[in-house]
Amino acid sequence: MKNSQIYYSVGALLYCPANNQSVANSIINNRFGCQYSMALCLEDTINDNCVREAEQTLLNSLKKIYSAREHKDFFLPKIFIRIRDARHLARIDSLLSEVSELIEGYILPKFSMDNAGPYINTIKDINDKKSKPVFAMPIFESPSIIPLNTRYDILYKLKDELSSIEEHVLNIRVGGNDLCNVFGFRRNSEQSIHDIKPISQIFSDIITVYGTDYVISGPVWEYFNGDNWKSGLEKELAEDMLCGFCGKTVIHPNQIPVVNEAYRVSKKDFLSASAILNWDKNSSSLVSSDTAKERMNEYKTHFNWALKILNLAEVYGIKEEPCVNTPDFYINRSHRKPMHNAASLTTF
């Protein structure tokens, strides 16, 4: 299980075609807020005949952002580039070398046994040349993971492949709509993707295989306006979290604050997590009720959960809830004292 905040910090990943000429101004002017990540896509959202033009637009956008930072203070999101294949990854990394400090990493679409080796070798080559880590986010969306008779073997083989760059795999992502497309499925705004059993079973298998070692981000919610879009997103986010996902791909700025609010930690969870990680291990008892006297906290059973909760609290903050005795400096993120990072918490 990941024990550093960086792996939980992607959060709401806003997808945008790389040929969108307004994206630089939107970032510079904080039009998307101050808590999100950005995916600039050169793959599915770009016509095959327009890739080179989109690449140039992408380069111009990043140069504009890079230049603006010299004279204006604005929130700079984690920026990821969704490329097409491993050769494209190498070429794009070279093309964007002069603005490379703006790029957090690359999104690897349709990650499968057919392309895992080239992808991984290219990520290794890129990191060998850089002083700053360049992260990868493979997307599990290939139809090859659908058949039951081969799914488990493929998932475990891909995990073995990824192990050589595990520290550089920031998140694993899932392509819910791509997998639904194979079957001709599409949920409406009152339905959750977790209700679509063939898809939810694939997700469950991915989380079972990868969830102990990687942070896995939830699938896109395609509704951003109209009836039920927000309540539907809130419902799916709750189910995402219960099933083991952390973070979500978003396709419209309206969705960003909904995702951020969903991942804010309740005071009850924060207090329990803090108590668990600060447990006196010399005590004769490693189990106790929580502060509210509502549930059991057990050091050995809830330790990994507590690590995750404190990472999420540091990234997304703590929900305001009355009548719970929480230290004042955790209520407003702008006035919080720095927390111990998760790695140091393991020494308590």
C-alpha positions in Angstrom: 0.0 0.0 0.0 1.4 3.4 -0.9 2.5 5.4 2.1 3.2 8.8 0.5 0.8 11.7 -0.1 2.0 12.1 -3.7 0.1 9.0 -4.8 -3.1 10.3 -3.4 -2.7 13.8 -4.7 -3.9 13.4 -8.3 -7.6 13.6 -7.2 -9.9 15.1 -9.8 -8.0 14.6 -13.1 -9.6 17.0 -15.7 -9.3 15.7 -19.2 -8.8 18.2 -22.0 -7.9 17.7 -25.7 -4.3 18.8 -26.3 -5.4 21.0 -29.2 -7.6 23.1 -27.0 -6.1 26.6 -27.5 -7.8 28.1 -24.4 -6.4 25.7 -21.8 -3.3 27.8 -21.0 -5.3 30.9 -20.3 -7.8 28.9 -18.2 -4.9 27.6 -16.0 -3.2 30.9 -15.7 -6.4 32.6 -14.7 -7.4 29.9 -12.2 -10.7 29.2 -14.1 -10.7 25.6 -12.9 -10.0 26.4 -9.2 -7.0 25.5 -7.1 -7.3 21.8 -6.5 -7.2 19.5 -9.5 -4.9 17.8 -11.9 -4.9 18.1 -15.7 -4.6 15.5 -18.5 -3.8 16.9 -21.9 -4.8 14.2 -24.4 -3.2 13.4 -27.7 -5.0 10.1 -28.2 -8.7 9.4 -28.4 -9.8 13.1 -28.4 -7.6 13.9 -31.4 -8.3 12.9 -35.0 -5.6 10.7 -36.3 -4.9 13.3 -39.1 -4.5 16.1 -36.7 -1.9 14.7 -34.2 1.1 16.8 -35.3 -1.0 20.0 -35.2 -2.3 19.1 -31.7 1.3 18.5 -30.5 2.3 21.9 -31.6 -0.7 23.5 -29.8 0.3 21.5 -26.7 3.8 22.8 -26.9 2.6 26.4 -27.3 0.2 26.0 -24.4 2.9 24.7 -22.1 5.3 27.5 -23.2 2.7 30.1 -22.4 2.1 28.6 -18.9 5.9 28.4 -18.3 6.4 32.0 -19.3 3.4 33.2 -17.3 4.9 31.8 -14.1 7.6 34.4 -14.2 5.3 37.3 -13.6 2.0 35.9 -12.2 1.1 33.7 -9.2 -1.5 31.0 -10.1 -2.2 27.5 -9.2 -0.3 25.1 -11.3 -2.0 21.6 -11.5 -0.1 18.4 -11.9 0.0 18.1 -15.7 0.0 14.7 -17.5 0.2 14.0 -21.2 -1.9 11.2 -22.6 0.2 9.8 -25.5 -0.7 7.2 -28.1 2.0 4.5 -27.8 5.5 4.0 -26.5 7.2 5.5 -29.6 4.9 8.5 -29.3 5.8 8.8 -25.6 9.6 9.0 -26.4 9.0 11.5 -29.2 6.7 13.7 -27.1 9.0 13.7 -24.1 11.8 15.0 -26.5 9.5 17.5 -28.1 8.5 19.0 -24.7 12.0 18.9 -23.2 12.2 22.7 -22.8 9.0 22.7 -20.6 9.6 19.3 -19.0 9.5 20.8 -15.4 5.8 21.4 -16.0 5.0 17.8 -16.7 4.3 15.4 -13.8 4.1 12.4 -16.1 2.4 10.5 -18.9 -0.8 8.6 -19.2 -0.4 5.2 -20.9 -3.6 4.2 -22.7 -4.9 0.7 -23.4 -2.2 -0.8 -21.2 -1.9 -4.5 -22.1 0.5 -7.3 -22.6 1.0 -6.1 -26.2 2.5 -2.7 -25.1 3.5 -3.0 -21.5 7.2 -3.8 -22.2 7.8 -0.9 -24.6 5.9 1.5 -22.3 7.9 0.5 -19.2 11.2 0.6 -21.0 10.5 4.1 -22.3 9.5 5.3 -18.8 12.8 3.9 -17.5 14.8 5.6 -20.2 13.1 8.9 -19.5 13.7 8.7 -15.8 17.3 7.8 -16.3 17.8 11.1 -18.0 15.9 13.3 -15.6 16.7 14.6 -12.1 13.0 15.0 -11.3 10.8 11.9 -11.3 8.5 11.4 -14.3 5.5 9.4 -13.4 3.3 7.0 -15.4 -0.4 6.3 -15.1 -1.3 3.1 -17.1 -5.0 2.8 -18.0 -6.6 -0.6 -17.8 -9.2 -0.4 -20.6 -8.1 -2.9 -23.1 -10.7 -5.6 -24.2 -8.0 -8.2 -23.4 -8.8 -8.1 -19.7 -12.5 -9.0 -20.3 -12.3 -12.8 -20.9 -12.5 -14.6 -17.6 -10.4 -17.5 -18.8 -7.3 -15.3 -19.2 -8.1 -12.2 -17.1 -6.3 -13.3 -13.9 -3.2 -14.4 -15.7 -3.0 -11.1 -17.6 -3.6 -8.9 -14.6 -0.8 -10.7 -12.6 1.6 -10.7 -15.5 1.1 -7.0 -16.0 1.7 -6.4 -12.3 4.9 -8.3 -12.6 5.9 -6.1 -15.5 5.0 -2.9 -13.6 7.0 -3.9 -10.5 10.2 -2.6 -12.1 8.8 0.9 -12.2 6.5 0.7 -9.2 7.7 3.9 -7.5 7.0 5.8 -10.8 3.5 4.5 -11.2 1.6 7.4 -9.6 -1.9 5.8 -10.1 -3.4 3.0 -12.0 -6.5 4.2 -13.9 -9.5 2.3 -15.3 -11.3 3.0 -18.5 -14.9 2.4 -17.6 -16.5 3.8 -20.7 -14.1 1.9 -23.0 -14.9 -1.4 -21.2 -18.7 -0.6 -21.4 -18.3 0.1 -25.1 -17.3 -3.5 -25.7 -20.7 -4.6 -24.4 -22.7 -1.7 -25.7 -23.4 -0.4 -22.1 -24.1 3.1 -21.0 -25.3 4.2 -17.6 -27.8 7.1 -17.2 -27.4 9.9 -14.6 -29.3 7.9 -12.0 -27.2 4.8 -12.4 -23.7 3.9 -11.1 -21.1 2.0 -13.1 -20.8 -0.3 -10.1 -24.3 -1.5 -10.9 -23.1 -2.9 -14.2 -22.0 -6.3 -13.0 -19.6 -7.4 -15.8 -17.8 -4.0 -15.5 -17.8 -3.9 -11.7 -16.4 -7.4 -11.6 -13.5 -6.3 -13.8 -12.9 -3.4 -11.4 -13.0 -5.7 -8.4 -10.4 -8.0 -10.0 -8.1 -5.0 -10.7 -8.4 -3.7 -7.2 -7.8 -7.2 -5.7 -4.6 -7.6 -7.8 -3.2 -4.1 -7.5 -4.9 -2.4 -4.5 -2.4 -3.5 -1.9 0.5 -1.9 -3.8 -1.0 0.9 -6.0 -3.5 3.7 -5.7 -6.3 3.1 -8.3 -8.4 5.9 -9.6 -12.1 5.7 -10.3 -13.7 5.8 -13.8 -15.0 8.9 -15.6 -18.5 10.2 -14.8 -19.8 11.6 -18.1 -22.6 13.9 -16.8 -21.8 17.5 -15.8 -25.2 19.2 -16.2 -28.9 18.5 -16.3 -31.0 16.3 -14.0 -29.3 14.2 -11.3 -25.7 14.8 -12.6 -24.4 16.0 -9.2 -26.3 13.5 -7.0 -25.4 10.7 -9.5 -21.7 11.7 -9.3 -21.8 11.8 -5.5 -23.4 8.4 -5.4 -20.8 6.9 -7.7 -18.0 8.5 -5.7 -19.2 7.0 -2.5 -19.3 3.6 -4.2 -15.8 4.2 -5.7 -14.3 4.8 -2.3 -16.1 1.8 -0.7 -14.8 -0.4 -3.5 -11.2 0.8 -3.2 -10.8 3.6 -5.7 -9.1 6.9 -4.8 -9.5 9.9 -7.2 -11.6 10.2 -10.4 -11.2 11.2 -14.0 -13.4 14.2 -14.7 -14.4 15.8 -18.0 -15.9 19.1 -17.0 -14.9 21.7 -14.4 -18.3 21.4 -12.7 -17.2 18.0 -11.5 -14.0 19.1 -9.7 -15.4 20.5 -6.5 -17.8 17.4 -6.1 -14.8 15.1 -6.3 -12.7 17.2 -3.9 -15.6 17.3 -1.4 -16.1 13.6 -1.6 -12.4 13.0 -0.6 -12.4 15.4 2.3 -12.0 13.3 5.5 -14.6 13.4 8.3 -13.4 14.5 11.7 -14.5 11.2 13.1 -12.2 9.3 10.7 -9.4 11.8 11.2 -9.5 11.4 15.0 -9.6 7.6 14.8 -6.8 7.5 12.3 -4.6 9.8 14.4 -5.3 7.7 17.5 -4.4 4.4 15.7 -1.2 5.7 14.3 -0.2 7.2 17.7 -1.1 4.1 19.7 1.1 3.2 22.7 2.3 -0.1 21.5 3.5 -0.9 25.0 -0.1 -0.9 26.1 -1.6 -4.3 27.1 -4.6 -3.6 24.8 -4.5 -2.7 21.1 -8.2 -2.1 20.8 -10.4 0.7 22.0 -13.6 2.6 21.2 -13.3 5.8 19.2 -13.6 9.3 20.6 -17.4 9.4 20.0 -17.8 6.0 21.6 -19.5 4.7 18.5 -17.1 2.2 16.9 -14.1 0.1 17.6 -10.5 1.1 16.7 -8.0 -1.7 16.6 -4.3 -0.9 16.0 -3.4 -4.1 14.0 -6.6 -4.2 12.0 -7.0 -0.6 11.0 -3.4 0.6 10.6 -3.4 0.7 6.8 -6.7 2.4 6.7 -5.4 5.0 9.1 -2.4 5.7 7.0 -4.6 6.3 4.0 -7.0 8.6 6.0 -4.2 10.9 7.1 -2.8 11.1 3.6 -6.2 12.1 2.3 -6.7 14.6 5.1 -3.4 16.3 4.3 -4.3 16.5 0.6 -8.1 17.3 0.7 -8.7 18.6 4.2 -11.2 17.8 6.9 -14.9 18.3 6.7 -16.4 20.8 9.1 -18.6 18.8 11.5 -20.1 20.3 14.7 -19.7 18.8 18.2 -16.5 16.9 17.6 -13.4 17.9 19.5 -10.8 18.3 16.7 -7.7 20.5 17.1 -8.4 23.9 15.6 -5.4 23.9 13.4 -6.9 21.0 11.3 -10.1 22.8 10.6 -8.8 25.3 8.0 -6.1 24.0 5.6 -4.6 27.4 5.2 -3.7 27.5 9.0 -2.8 23.8 9.5 0.6 22.8 10.9 2.5 20.3 8.7 1.6 16.7 9.4 4.1 13.9 9.6 4.4 12.2 6.2 3.0 8.7 6.0 6.5 7.1 5.9 7.4 8.6 9.3 4.0 7.6 10.7 5.0 4.0 10.4 7.6 4.5 13.1 5.1 5.4 15.8 
